[in-house]
Amino acid sequence: MRVPEHVAIILDGNGRWAKKRFLPRNMGHAQGSKTVERIIEDAFDMGIKYLTVYAFSTENWRRPKDEVDALMKLLRDYLKTCIKRANKNNMRVRVIGDVTGLSEDLREKIEQLEEASKGNTGINFTIALNYGSRDEMIRAMKKMAGDLLAGTLKKEEITEDLFAGYLDTKGLPEPDLMIRTSGEQRLSNFMLWQLAYTEFYFTDVLWPDFNKKELKKAVEYYNGRERRFGGI
């Protein structure tokens, strides 16, 4: 079976998972975090080299304050143990998104995690935090405009590859397969540039219920697709 090199996942359905069980939404997020840990191992076992998850979007700040606070606490707890887990599993971890919008302690933990795991050679795990693709592209264009004004870049030098180098995902291959759980069929401002030629897989399974069997289904679907990248 042909295994995609890079899989990106929109983690959706934590709240609905909790609601179905008459539990607080925060319990759904906690269970979803555990699912992330399992899927990282499953992806590595299947031979997937890059895994990117959409954990918290720029739009998620609009949610109720108590839910946002709980998500930030969950993130803090995860980051506390992630360095040890990353080194144990030889996993490189990176964060994409506007980290300046996060608290100072979270930014410090992210920096420590990226530095501690940068030499690991196993699966490359990328977390999209305070991430929005439109925001990412605007930030990239501002950096590019700064270089143009400074004279370190000429407009004739601008290409797709050069622009991609200004994005948060610099150095990462574009996803081969994008999975979205919970039945929604939209991108929700996720990796709009990078997903131009990616295969999409949508499933009704809620994220906390997603497992290795469901991941295999997505990869099997990917194997049935013929990727032509605009050709014949």
N, CA, C and O of each residue as an XYZ file, in Angstrom:
928
protein
N       0.841     -1.200      0.000
C       0.000      0.000      0.000
C       0.876      1.250      0.000
O       1.846      1.345      0.753
N       0.524      2.192     -0.845
C       1.253      3.454     -0.950
C       0.886      4.354      0.230
O      -0.279      4.713      0.404
N       1.862      4.709      1.020
C       1.614      5.504      2.228
C       1.939      6.965      1.950
O       3.032      7.256      1.465
N       1.035      7.889      2.238
C       1.327      9.309      2.031
C       2.474      9.757      2.926
O       2.559      9.355      4.087
N       3.350     10.588      2.383
C       4.471     11.082      3.182
C       4.003     12.041      4.266
O       4.499     12.008      5.392
N       3.048     12.894      3.922
C       2.590     13.932      4.844
C       1.067     13.899      4.945
O       0.364     14.030      3.943
N       0.574     13.724      6.152
C      -0.871     13.725      6.422
C      -1.196     14.910      7.322
O      -0.554     15.112      8.353
N      -2.190     15.686      6.929
C      -2.671     16.807      7.741
C      -4.085     16.481      8.210
O      -4.887     15.939      7.450
N      -4.387     16.811      9.461
C      -5.696     16.463     10.025
C      -6.351     17.671     10.684
O      -5.734     18.362     11.496
N      -7.609     17.916     10.324
C      -8.433     18.891     11.039
C      -9.179     18.124     12.122
O     -10.077     17.334     11.831
N      -8.802     18.362     13.365
C      -9.372     17.632     14.495
C     -10.726     18.247     14.840
O     -10.791     19.338     15.404
N     -11.791     17.553     14.503
C     -13.131     18.134     14.698
C     -14.047     17.119     15.384
O     -13.989     15.920     15.111
N     -14.878     17.622     16.265
C     -15.896     16.767     16.886
C     -15.727     16.530     18.372
O     -16.490     15.761     18.956
N     -14.747     17.169     19.004
C     -14.548     16.951     20.446
C     -15.780     17.351     21.256
O     -16.216     16.617     22.143
N     -16.335     18.524     20.940
C     -17.504     19.003     21.673
C     -18.713     18.117     21.478
O     -19.438     17.831     22.431
N     -18.939     17.676     20.236
C     -20.088     16.799     19.959
C     -19.917     15.433     20.617
O     -20.887     14.818     21.060
N     -18.659     14.965     20.674
C     -18.385     13.696     21.354
C     -18.795     13.795     22.816
O     -19.412     12.877     23.356
N     -18.454     14.903     23.454
C     -18.802     15.099     24.866
C     -20.308     15.255     25.039
O     -20.891     14.693     25.966
N     -20.934     16.013     24.152
C     -22.375     16.259     24.254
C     -23.171     14.966     24.152
O     -24.153     14.776     24.869
N     -22.744     14.077     23.258
C     -23.431     12.790     23.100
C     -23.398     11.965     24.380
O     -24.268     11.125     24.610
N     -22.386     12.211     25.211
C     -22.209     11.451     26.451
C     -22.607     12.255     27.688
O     -22.343     11.853     28.821
N     -23.256     13.415     27.440
C     -23.706     14.296     28.526
C     -22.538     14.715     29.423
O     -22.656     14.765     30.648
N     -21.412     15.013     28.779
C     -20.210     15.437     29.479
C     -19.896     16.887     29.111
O     -20.373     17.371     28.085
N     -19.112     17.583     29.916
C     -18.684     18.946     29.557
C     -17.827     18.911     28.295
O     -17.128     17.930     28.040
N     -17.884     19.982     27.509
C     -17.096     20.054     26.271
C     -15.611     19.836     26.548
O     -14.899     19.245     25.736
N     -15.153     20.318     27.699
C     -13.736     20.189     28.030
C     -13.291     18.732     28.111
O     -12.134     18.414     27.832
N     -14.207     17.854     28.493
C     -13.883     16.422     28.536
C     -13.639     15.885     27.133
O     -12.813     14.996     26.926
N     -14.368     16.436     26.178
C     -14.151     16.039     24.790
C     -12.780     16.455     24.296
O     -12.115     15.708     23.578
N     -12.359     17.659     24.685
C     -11.027     18.130     24.288
C      -9.931     17.279     24.934
O      -8.914     16.979     24.309
N     -10.152     16.901     26.182
C      -9.165     16.065     26.876
C      -9.029     14.704     26.193
O      -7.925     14.189     26.015
N     -10.182     14.132     25.812
C     -10.150     12.845     25.121
C      -9.517     12.991     23.743
O      -8.797     12.105     23.283
N      -9.794     14.121     23.085
C      -9.204     14.373     21.780
C      -7.694     14.475     21.842
O      -7.002     14.061     20.912
N      -7.172     15.032     22.947
C      -5.723     15.127     23.138
C      -5.095     13.742     23.236
O      -4.010     13.509     22.703
N      -5.774     12.830     23.914
C      -5.279     11.450     24.022
C      -5.272     10.769     22.656
O      -4.378      9.983     22.342
N      -6.293     11.088     21.846
C      -6.356     10.516     20.499
C      -5.176     10.992     19.655
O      -4.623     10.222     18.869
N      -4.790     12.252     19.812
C      -3.634     12.776     19.085
C      -2.398     11.941     19.388
O      -1.661     11.562     18.478
N      -2.171     11.655     20.667
C      -0.996     10.884     21.074
C      -0.988      9.498     20.437
O       0.054      9.018     19.989
N      -2.160      8.856     20.399
C      -2.244      7.518     19.797
C      -2.017      7.568     18.289
O      -1.332      6.711     17.729
N      -2.594      8.575     17.635
C      -2.497      8.658     16.177
C      -1.069      8.964     15.731
O      -0.646      8.522     14.663
N      -0.327      9.715     16.539
C       1.087      9.952     16.213
C       1.818      8.617     16.123
O       2.568      8.382     15.176
N       1.602      7.746     17.099
C       2.248      6.431     17.103
C       1.766      5.579     15.931
O       2.557      4.901     15.276
N       0.449      5.622     15.676
C      -0.111      4.843     14.570
C       0.448      5.308     13.224
O       0.787      4.495     12.365
N       0.539      6.620     13.058
C       1.065      7.172     11.807
C       2.511      6.742     11.601
O       2.902      6.367     10.496
N       3.299      6.798     12.663
C       4.700      6.390     12.571
C       4.808      4.910     12.206
O       5.627      4.527     11.371
N       3.975      4.081     12.838
C       3.979      2.641     12.556
C       3.619      2.348     11.102
O       4.100      1.372     10.526
N       2.777      3.190     10.510
C       2.351      2.986      9.126
C       3.367      3.522      8.118
O       3.249      3.258      6.921
N       4.358      4.267      8.590
C       5.365      4.796      7.677
C       5.136      6.232      7.249
O       5.826      6.731      6.360
N       4.169      6.907      7.872
C       3.928      8.325      7.579
C       5.059      9.139      8.214
O       5.361      8.965      9.395
N       5.674     10.010      7.448
C       6.851     10.748      7.923
C       6.510     12.105      8.539
O       7.220     12.595      9.417
N       5.415     12.706      8.068
C       5.022     14.033      8.556
C       3.540     14.001      8.942
O       2.699     13.519      8.184
N       3.241     14.516     10.116
C       1.856     14.597     10.583
C       1.617     16.003     11.121
O       2.324     16.467     12.016
N       0.615     16.671     10.565
C       0.274     18.026     11.003
C      -1.164     18.039     11.496
O      -2.059     17.540     10.815
N      -1.392     18.611     12.681
C      -2.750     18.666     13.231
C      -3.162     20.112     13.487
O      -2.371     20.936     13.946
N      -4.414     20.388     13.177
C      -4.999     21.723     13.376
C      -5.598     21.738     14.774
O      -6.720     21.278     14.982
N      -4.844     22.271     15.732
C      -5.240     22.170     17.139
C      -6.022     23.370     17.644
O      -6.967     23.213     18.417
N      -5.633     24.584     17.212
C      -6.311     25.792     17.693
C      -6.167     26.871     16.636
O      -5.055     27.257     16.277
N      -7.296     27.357     16.140
C      -7.272     28.327     15.048
C      -7.350     29.753     15.578
O      -7.677     29.981     16.743
N      -7.046     30.703     14.707
C      -7.165     32.114     15.070
C      -8.622     32.464     15.384
O      -8.892     33.412     16.122
N      -9.549     31.701     14.824
C     -10.976     31.946     15.070
C     -11.464     31.332     16.381
O     -12.516     31.715     16.892
N     -10.706     30.382     16.926
C     -11.152     29.695     18.146
C     -11.184     30.605     19.375
O     -11.789     30.259     20.390
N     -10.531     31.772     19.286
C     -10.593     32.724     20.407
C     -12.013     33.224     20.628
O     -12.325     33.756     21.693
N     -12.872     33.057     19.633
C     -14.263     33.523     19.755
C     -15.112     32.604     20.622
O     -16.245     32.946     20.958
N     -14.589     31.461     20.980
C     -15.345     30.522     21.823
C     -15.473     31.076     23.247
O     -14.756     32.009     23.610
N     -16.384     30.508     24.058
C     -16.533     30.984     25.440
C     -15.202     30.972     26.186
O     -14.378     30.079     25.987
N     -14.999     31.970     27.047
C     -13.721     32.124     27.735
C     -13.331     30.892     28.532
O     -12.159     30.515     28.559
N     -14.307     30.256     29.186
C     -13.972     29.083     30.004
C     -13.475     27.926     29.143
O     -12.625     27.148     29.576
N     -14.007     27.812     27.917
C     -13.548     26.753     27.016
C     -12.142     27.057     26.499
O     -11.298     26.165     26.417
N     -11.895     28.333     26.149
C     -10.558     28.725     25.689
C      -9.540     28.517     26.803
O      -8.449     28.002     26.560
N      -9.890     28.914     28.023
C      -8.984     28.732     29.174
C      -8.669     27.255     29.385
O      -7.529     26.891     29.673
N      -9.687     26.408     29.240
C      -9.482     24.965     29.420
C      -8.570     24.409     28.321
O      -7.731     23.547     28.584
N      -8.736     24.905     27.090
C      -7.883     24.452     25.985
C      -6.429     24.875     26.213
O      -5.507     24.109     25.932
N      -6.227     26.087     26.718
C      -4.874     26.554     27.000
C      -4.235     25.736     28.128
O      -3.040     25.441     28.087
N      -5.034     25.373     29.129
C      -4.520     24.533     30.221
C      -4.129     23.156     29.695
O      -3.099     22.598     30.071
N      -4.972     22.625     28.820
C      -4.690     21.325     28.212
C      -3.394     21.389     27.406
O      -2.592     20.455     27.427
N      -3.199     22.494     26.701
C      -1.980     22.686     25.918
C      -0.759     22.764     26.835
O       0.277     22.165     26.546
N      -0.884     23.505     27.945
C       0.226     23.607     28.899
C       0.600     22.231     29.435
O       1.778     21.879     29.502
N      -0.412     21.460     29.816
C      -0.164     20.126     30.368
C       0.517     19.235     29.335
O       1.405     18.451     29.668
N       0.088     19.364     28.069
C       0.669     18.545     27.009
C       2.135     18.914     26.786
O       2.991     18.040     26.649
N       2.410     20.216     26.752
C       3.773     20.674     26.481
C       4.734     20.303     27.609
O       5.929     20.117     27.376
N       4.213     20.198     28.826
C       5.060     19.846     29.975
C       5.726     18.488     29.777
O       6.886     18.295     30.141
N       4.990     17.561     29.203
C       5.499     16.193     29.046
C       5.985     15.893     27.634
O       6.521     14.817     27.368
N       5.794     16.854     26.730
C       6.056     16.569     25.313
C       7.538     16.420     24.995
O       7.906     15.633     24.122
N       8.395     17.166     25.694
C       9.834     17.052     25.417
C      10.307     15.631     25.717
O      11.005     15.014     24.913
N       9.916     15.122     26.886
C      10.301     13.767     27.266
C       9.742     12.755     26.274
O      10.443     11.829     25.865
N       8.475     12.931     25.886
C       7.826     12.005     24.955
C       8.458     12.087     23.572
O       8.646     11.068     22.908
N       8.786     13.301     23.138
C       9.383     13.487     21.813
C      10.737     12.803     21.725
O      11.035     12.131     20.738
N      11.553     12.973     22.751
C      12.884     12.364     22.728
C      12.810     10.842     22.872
O      13.600     10.114     22.270
N      11.856     10.373     23.672
C      11.673      8.926     23.834
C      11.284      8.285     22.505
O      11.740      7.188     22.182
N      10.433      8.975     21.732
C       9.932      8.427     20.464
C      10.686      8.950     19.240
O      10.277      8.710     18.104
N      11.808      9.677     19.482
C      12.613     10.215     18.381
C      11.759     11.076     17.448
O      11.898     11.004     16.227
N      10.881     11.887     18.028
C       9.909     12.688     17.274
C      10.325     14.160     17.255
O      10.621     14.743     18.298
N      10.343     14.741     16.080
C      10.599     16.178     15.983
C       9.266     16.913     16.017
O       8.334     16.558     15.295
N       9.180     17.942     16.861
C       7.936     18.693     17.014
C       8.152     20.143     16.609
O       9.122     20.782     17.016
N       7.232     20.645     15.801
C       7.245     22.055     15.413
C       5.853     22.645     15.595
O       4.853     21.929     15.558
N       5.802     23.949     15.790
C       4.530     24.659     15.928
C       4.443     25.698     14.828
O       5.388     26.454     14.602
N       3.302     25.737     14.141
C       3.050     26.771     13.150
C       1.887     27.630     13.627
O       1.036     27.170     14.388
N       1.856     28.865     13.180
C       0.826     29.792     13.623
C       1.473     31.030     14.223
O       2.698     31.116     14.315
N       0.659     31.978     14.626
C       1.156     33.228     15.203
C       1.337     33.038     16.712
O       0.433     33.322     17.497
N       2.512     32.557     17.099
C       2.760     32.264     18.518
C       2.825     33.533     19.351
O       2.737     33.467     20.577
N       2.978     34.702     18.703
C       3.004     35.953     19.472
C       1.663     36.215     20.156
O       1.585     37.001     21.099
N       0.614     35.555     19.678
C      -0.701     35.712     20.288
C      -0.915     34.815     21.495
O      -1.963     34.879     22.137
N       0.065     33.981     21.809
C      -0.014     33.087     22.962
C       0.695     33.713     24.162
O       1.482     34.647     24.010
N       0.413     33.197     25.339
C       1.022     33.723     26.557
C       2.526     33.454     26.556
O       3.007     32.570     25.847
N       3.261     34.225     27.356
C       4.719     34.117     27.376
C       5.183     32.732     27.802
O       6.135     32.195     27.235
N       4.516     32.148     28.798
C       4.949     30.825     29.270
C       4.751     29.764     28.190
O       5.563     28.846     28.075
N       3.684     29.877     27.399
C       3.460     28.933     26.305
C       4.513     29.112     25.216
O       5.019     28.132     24.669
N       4.837     30.351     24.906
C       5.867     30.617     23.885
C       7.208     30.028     24.317
O       7.941     29.473     23.497
N       7.526     30.149     25.601
C       8.786     29.597     26.115
C       8.799     28.080     26.015
O       9.806     27.484     25.631
N       7.671     27.454     26.364
C       7.579     25.989     26.303
C       7.692     25.496     24.863
O       8.329     24.477     24.596
N       7.076     26.220     23.944
C       7.150     25.854     22.531
C       8.586     25.958     22.028
O       9.070     25.073     21.323
N       9.257     27.037     22.392
C      10.649     27.222     21.973
C      11.546     26.117     22.524
O      12.412     25.596     21.821
N      11.329     25.768     23.785
C      12.117     24.698     24.409
C      11.866     23.366     23.712
O      12.799     22.601     23.469
N      10.605     23.091     23.391
C      10.239     21.833     22.745
C      10.847     21.731     21.350
O      11.400     20.694     20.983
N      10.744     22.805     20.575
C      11.288     22.784     19.214
C      12.807     22.622     19.246
O      13.374     21.899     18.427
N      13.459     23.287     20.182
C      14.913     23.207     20.293
C      15.349     21.814     20.735
O      16.304     21.255     20.196
N      14.637     21.255     21.727
C      15.016     19.952     22.274
C      14.806     18.814     21.286
O      15.514     17.808     21.339
N      13.836     18.962     20.381
C      13.495     17.851     19.471
C      14.023     18.040     18.053
O      13.801     17.176     17.205
N      14.715     19.141     17.769
C      15.091     19.444     16.393
C      16.052     18.425     15.778
O      16.129     18.302     14.555
N      16.774     17.704     16.612
C      17.700     16.709     16.083
C      17.104     15.329     15.936
O      17.772     14.423     15.437
N      15.851     15.139     16.361
C      15.212     13.830     16.267
C      14.881     13.495     14.818
O      14.535     14.373     14.027
N      14.992     12.223     14.487
C      14.890     11.803     13.083
C      13.689     10.912     12.785
O      13.579     10.360     11.690
N      12.789     10.772     13.758
C      11.594      9.967     13.528
C      10.509     10.802     12.863
O      10.809     11.639     12.012
N       9.269     10.588     13.235
C       8.161     11.319     12.628
C       8.259     12.804     12.937
O       8.652     13.202     14.034
N       7.896     13.612     11.959
C       7.860     15.061     12.115
C       6.435     15.474     12.460
O       5.540     15.394     11.618
N       6.224     15.914     13.690
C       4.889     16.262     14.169
C       4.767     17.776     14.252
O       5.540     18.428     14.955
N       3.799     18.333     13.536
C       3.593     19.780     13.510
C       2.224     20.106     14.097
O       1.210     19.520     13.719
N       2.221     21.063     15.040
C       0.982     21.487     15.693
C       0.640     22.887     15.212
O       1.452     23.803     15.338
N      -0.550     23.061     14.664
C      -1.014     24.383     14.241
C      -1.743     25.029     15.416
O      -2.836     24.605     15.791
N      -1.122     26.060     15.990
C      -1.657     26.758     17.161
C      -1.834     28.240     16.860
O      -0.944     28.880     16.299
N      -2.977     28.776     17.235
C      -3.302     30.159     16.864
C      -2.980     30.344     15.385
O      -2.349     31.316     14.970
N      -3.444     29.365     14.611
C      -3.127     29.312     13.184
C      -4.359     29.631     12.349
O      -5.463     29.163     12.628
N      -4.142     30.435     11.323
C      -5.137     30.690     10.296
C      -4.383     30.898      9.002
O      -3.421     31.666      8.972
N      -4.787     30.243      7.943
C      -4.014     30.299      6.702
C      -3.972     31.707      6.116
O      -2.939     32.125      5.594
N      -5.075     32.441      6.195
C      -5.073     33.807      5.670
C      -4.111     34.674      6.475
O      -3.370     35.480      5.912
N      -4.127     34.505      7.789
C      -3.197     35.243      8.648
C      -1.755     34.868      8.313
O      -0.881     35.732      8.259
N      -1.511     33.578      8.090
C      -0.172     33.109      7.733
C       0.308     33.785      6.452
O       1.451     34.236      6.379
N      -0.555     33.858      5.446
C      -0.148     34.447      4.168
C       0.053     35.952      4.281
O       0.946     36.505      3.638
N      -0.759     36.618      5.087
C      -0.574     38.060      5.290
C       0.750     38.325      5.996
O       1.489     39.235      5.620
N       1.053     37.520      7.031
C       2.336     37.673      7.721
C       3.503     37.418      6.761
O       4.522     38.105      6.815
N       3.344     36.433      5.892
C       4.389     36.127      4.906
C       4.577     37.292      3.939
O       5.707     37.654      3.610
N       3.473     37.876      3.486
C       3.567     38.988      2.535
C       4.186     40.224      3.179
O       4.900     40.977      2.519
N       3.916     40.432      4.459
C       4.534     41.560      5.165
C       6.047     41.380      5.256
O       6.802     42.335      5.073
N       6.489     40.150      5.538
C       7.929     39.872      5.577
C       8.543     40.090      4.195
O       9.625     40.664      4.073
N       7.850     39.631      3.165
C       8.345     39.781      1.803
C       8.419     41.259      1.420
O       9.382     41.700      0.791
N       7.384     42.025      1.811
C       7.368     43.459      1.517
C       8.537     44.156      2.207
O       9.149     45.067      1.649
N       8.840     43.712      3.439
C       9.974     44.277      4.163
C      11.285     44.022      3.435
O      12.147     44.898      3.369
N      11.434     42.822      2.890
C      12.652     42.490      2.148
C      12.746     43.278      0.837
O      13.835     43.666      0.414
N      11.594     43.510      0.203
C      11.581     44.313     -1.024
C      12.014     45.751     -0.733
O      12.802     46.338     -1.475
N      11.482     46.307      0.361
C      11.835     47.674      0.741
C      13.297     47.782      1.147
O      13.951     48.795      0.898
N      13.803     46.715      1.779
C      15.199     46.719      2.229
C      16.168     46.479      1.082
O      17.375     46.669      1.235
N      15.652     46.068     -0.051
C      16.506     45.828     -1.208
C      17.159     44.464     -1.225
O      18.012     44.196     -2.072
N      16.766     43.581     -0.287
C      17.348     42.239     -0.253
C      16.577     41.263     -1.144
O      16.970     40.107     -1.307
N      15.479     41.745     -1.714
C      14.668     40.924     -2.620
C      14.193     41.793     -3.772
O      13.767     42.932     -3.580
N      14.274     41.226     -4.991
C      13.763     41.910     -6.168
C      12.459     41.255     -6.593
O      12.298     40.042     -6.461
N      11.524     42.058     -7.107
C      10.218     41.504     -7.469
C      10.338     40.431     -8.547
O       9.505     39.528     -8.627
N      11.382     40.534     -9.380
C      11.575     39.538    -10.424
C      11.957     38.175     -9.852
O      11.848     37.159    -10.540
N      12.399     38.149     -8.612
C      12.834     36.907     -7.971
C      11.678     36.154     -7.311
O      11.843     35.015     -6.872
N      10.514     36.791     -7.243
C       9.387     36.181     -6.533
C       8.792     35.033     -7.352
O       8.358     35.223     -8.488
N       8.780     33.861     -6.765
C       8.191     32.659     -7.372
C       7.331     31.956     -6.318
O       7.308     32.364     -5.157
N       6.636     30.916     -6.723
C       5.850     30.140     -5.758
C       6.748     29.553     -4.678
O       6.415     29.591     -3.493
N       7.886     29.012     -5.092
C       8.801     28.407     -4.128
C       9.343     29.442     -3.145
O       9.466     29.175     -1.950
N       9.666     30.626     -3.666
C      10.191     31.663     -2.783
C       9.121     32.100     -1.778
O       9.412     32.268     -0.594
N       7.880     32.283     -2.253
C       6.796     32.677     -1.338
C       6.571     31.617     -0.276
O       6.357     31.939      0.893
N       6.620     30.340     -0.682
C       6.426     29.240      0.281
C       7.471     29.296      1.387
O       7.221     28.860      2.510
N       8.645     29.836      1.062
C       9.697     29.948      2.056
C       9.424     30.987      3.125
O      10.101     31.013      4.152
N       8.438     31.846      2.896
C       8.039     32.845      3.884
C       6.910     32.342      4.784
O       6.575     32.986      5.778
N       6.331     31.208      4.444
C       5.213     30.662      5.219
C       5.714     29.934      6.466
O       6.891     29.591      6.570
N       4.805     29.708      7.401
C       5.163     29.005      8.640
C       5.681     27.600      8.357
O       6.468     27.056      9.131
N       5.240     27.019      7.256
C       5.555     25.629      6.931
C       6.852     25.483      6.149
O       7.106     24.428      5.568
N       7.664     26.512      6.126
C       8.943     26.447      5.414
C       9.715     25.190      5.825
O       9.894     24.921      7.013
N      10.168     24.427      4.829
C      10.931     23.219      5.106
C      10.100     21.957      5.201
O      10.646     20.855      5.258
N       8.779     22.107      5.220
C       7.885     20.936      5.272
C       7.335     20.637      3.884
O       7.009     21.568      3.147
N       7.224     19.367      3.504
C       6.586     19.046      2.223
C       5.094     19.329      2.304
O       4.502     19.278      3.382
N       4.491     19.626      1.165
C       3.046     19.863      1.153
C       2.315     18.558      1.477
O       2.771     17.485      1.081
N       1.189     18.636      2.190
C       0.466     17.409      2.553
C       0.001     16.628      1.324
O      -0.419     17.209      0.323
N       0.085     15.310      1.420
C      -0.450     14.430      0.381
C      -1.921     14.117      0.641
O      -2.708     13.930     -0.288
N      -2.272     14.065      1.918
C      -3.626     13.683      2.327
C      -4.076     14.577      3.464
O      -3.344     14.774      4.434
N      -5.297     15.127      3.348
C      -5.897     15.907      4.413
C      -7.136     15.174      4.907
O      -8.011     14.813      4.121
N      -7.202     14.961      6.205
C      -8.340     14.271      6.826
C      -9.101     15.266      7.684
O      -8.499     16.010      8.458
N     -10.422     15.283      7.550
C     -11.252     16.050      8.484
C     -12.301     15.133      9.082
O     -13.020     14.439      8.363
N     -12.380     15.138     10.390
C     -13.332     14.283     11.091
C     -14.644     15.023     11.362
O     -14.745     16.234     11.160
N     -15.626     14.285     11.813
C     -16.937     14.762     12.303
C     -17.947     15.137     11.227
O     -19.013     15.664     11.546
N     -17.633     14.874      9.950
C     -18.627     15.065      8.897
C     -18.619     16.419      8.218
O     -19.273     16.595      7.190
N     -17.889     17.384      8.774
C     -17.809     18.697      8.120
C     -16.934     18.594      6.875
O     -15.958     17.844      6.852
N     -17.291     19.353      5.840
C     -16.550     19.277      4.580
C     -16.121     20.667      4.131
O     -16.581     21.179      3.110
N     -15.243     21.255      4.905
C     -14.653     22.550      4.564
C     -13.257     22.620      5.172
O     -12.909     21.815      6.035
N     -12.462     23.584      4.720
C     -11.076     23.690      5.168
C     -10.918     24.572      6.401
O      -9.922     24.459      7.116
N     -11.876     25.441      6.657
C     -11.842     26.284      7.858
C     -10.522     27.030      8.012
O      -9.946     27.081      9.099
N     -10.054     27.606      6.909
C      -8.867     28.462      6.948
C      -7.604     27.690      7.333
O      -6.738     28.217      8.031
N      -7.503     26.443      6.878
C      -6.365     25.581      7.215
C      -5.506     25.310      5.984
O      -5.974     24.695      5.026
N      -4.265     25.759      6.002
C      -3.257     25.435      4.994
C      -3.778     25.616      3.556
O      -3.621     24.725      2.721
N      -4.389     26.757      3.277
C      -4.994     26.984      1.966
C      -3.976     26.945      0.835
O      -4.272     26.447     -0.252
N      -2.799     27.456      1.078
C      -1.731     27.426      0.060
C      -1.192     26.008     -0.104
O      -1.021     25.527     -1.224
N      -0.929     25.348      1.015
C      -0.240     24.055      1.005
C      -1.120     22.913      0.507
O      -0.602     21.894      0.050
N      -2.440     23.064      0.585
C      -3.360     21.977      0.217
C      -3.826     22.044     -1.242
O      -4.800     21.391     -1.615
N      -3.135     22.827     -2.057
C      -3.576     23.046     -3.443
C      -3.767     21.743     -4.226
O      -4.705     21.632     -5.015
N      -2.887     20.756     -4.015
C      -2.973     19.491     -4.757
C      -3.101     18.278     -3.820
O      -2.746     17.155     -4.180
N      -3.604     18.530     -2.643
C      -3.769     17.471     -1.640
C      -5.082     16.724     -1.861
O      -6.078     17.314     -2.279
N      -5.073     15.424     -1.577
C      -6.308     14.639     -1.601
C      -7.052     14.842     -0.278
O      -6.440     14.832      0.790
N      -8.381     15.027     -0.355
C      -9.192     15.272      0.838
C      -9.986     14.022      1.219
O     -10.543     13.335      0.362
N     -10.024     13.747      2.513
C     -10.812     12.617      3.021
C     -11.658     13.111      4.188
O     -11.132     13.603      5.185
N     -12.971     12.973      4.051
C     -13.892     13.399      5.093
C     -14.576     12.182      5.710
O     -15.008     11.273      5.001
N     -14.666     12.177      7.023
C     -15.302     11.069      7.720
C     -16.259     11.592      8.780
O     -16.024     12.651      9.362
N     -17.334     10.859      9.033
C     -18.300     11.244     10.066
C     -17.805     10.922     11.480
O     -18.397     11.370     12.462
N     -16.745     10.164     11.580
C     -16.210      9.778     12.892
C     -15.755     11.030     13.647
O     -15.045     11.868     13.093
N     -16.165     11.151     14.904
C     -15.738     12.272     15.739
C     -14.286     12.063     16.163
O     -13.855     10.929     16.367
N     -13.532     13.156     16.296
C     -12.103     13.019     16.530
C     -11.751     12.106     17.715
O     -10.856     11.276     17.559
N     -12.387     12.202     18.875
C     -11.996     11.316     19.986
C     -12.171      9.824     19.671
O     -11.540      8.979     20.306
N     -13.030      9.500     18.691
C     -13.256      8.101     18.307
C     -12.346      7.655     17.163
O     -12.350      6.482     16.788
N     -11.569      8.582     16.609
C     -10.691      8.259     15.490
C      -9.556      7.365     15.986
O      -8.987      7.611     17.050
N      -9.226      6.317     15.205
C      -8.201      5.366     15.636
C      -7.405      4.858     14.429
O      -7.567      5.346     13.310
N      -6.552      3.879     14.677
C      -5.690      3.370     13.621
C      -6.510      2.770     12.474
O      -6.139      2.909     11.309
N      -7.612      2.112     12.799
C      -8.475      1.532     11.773
C      -9.007      2.631     10.852
O      -9.037      2.464      9.633
N      -9.423      3.748     11.435
C      -9.948      4.861     10.638
C      -8.833      5.514      9.822
O      -9.058      5.933      8.687
N      -7.634      5.600     10.398
C      -6.494      6.151      9.660
C      -6.171      5.284      8.445
O      -5.862      5.797      7.369
N      -6.244      3.970      8.629
C      -5.998      3.056      7.508
C      -7.044      3.244      6.415
O      -6.719      3.186      5.229
N      -8.310      3.470      6.808
C      -9.364      3.722      5.824
C      -9.030      4.948      4.977
O      -9.220      4.953      3.761
N      -8.531      5.979      5.641
C      -8.170      7.205      4.928
C      -7.021      6.945      3.957
O      -7.039      7.437      2.828
N      -6.036      6.183      4.384
C      -4.893      5.875      3.525
C      -5.330      4.984      2.357
O      -4.837      5.141      1.240
N      -6.245      4.059      2.609
C      -6.778      3.224      1.531
C      -7.511      4.079      0.496
O      -7.397      3.845     -0.707
N      -8.262      5.072      0.976
C      -8.944      5.997      0.073
C      -7.907      6.744     -0.761
O      -8.072      6.911     -1.969
N      -6.857      7.183     -0.118
C      -5.769      7.901     -0.803
C      -5.168      7.023     -1.899
O      -4.825      7.516     -2.973
N      -5.042      5.731     -1.631
C      -4.471      4.811     -2.614
C      -5.359      4.652     -3.843
O      -4.882      4.286     -4.917
N      -6.639      4.927     -3.683
C      -7.559      4.814     -4.809
C      -7.610      6.056     -5.676
O      -8.277      6.076     -6.711
N      -6.900      7.099     -5.248
C      -6.885      8.342     -6.005
C      -5.687      8.389     -6.967
O      -4.621      7.846     -6.677
N      -5.884      9.040     -8.101
C      -4.804      9.220     -9.075
C      -4.409     10.688     -9.052
O      -5.181     11.555     -9.461
N      -3.204     10.960     -8.572
C      -2.747     12.338     -8.428
C      -2.065     12.797     -9.704
O      -1.006     12.285    -10.067
N      -2.672     13.765    -10.389
C      -2.145     14.190    -11.692
C      -1.519     15.603    -11.651
O      -0.838     16.009    -12.593
N      -1.751     16.332    -10.572
C      -1.167     17.676    -10.408
C      -1.388     18.553    -11.641
O      -0.483     19.264    -12.079
N      -2.599     18.494    -12.194
C      -2.948     19.337    -13.344
C      -2.643     18.699    -14.683
O      -3.009     19.250    -15.721
N      -1.972     17.538    -14.686
C      -1.638     16.851    -15.940
C      -2.757     15.898    -16.351
O      -3.886     15.984    -15.869
N      -2.406     14.987    -17.260
C      -3.414     14.031    -17.776
C      -3.187     12.669    -17.162
O      -3.921     11.727    -17.460
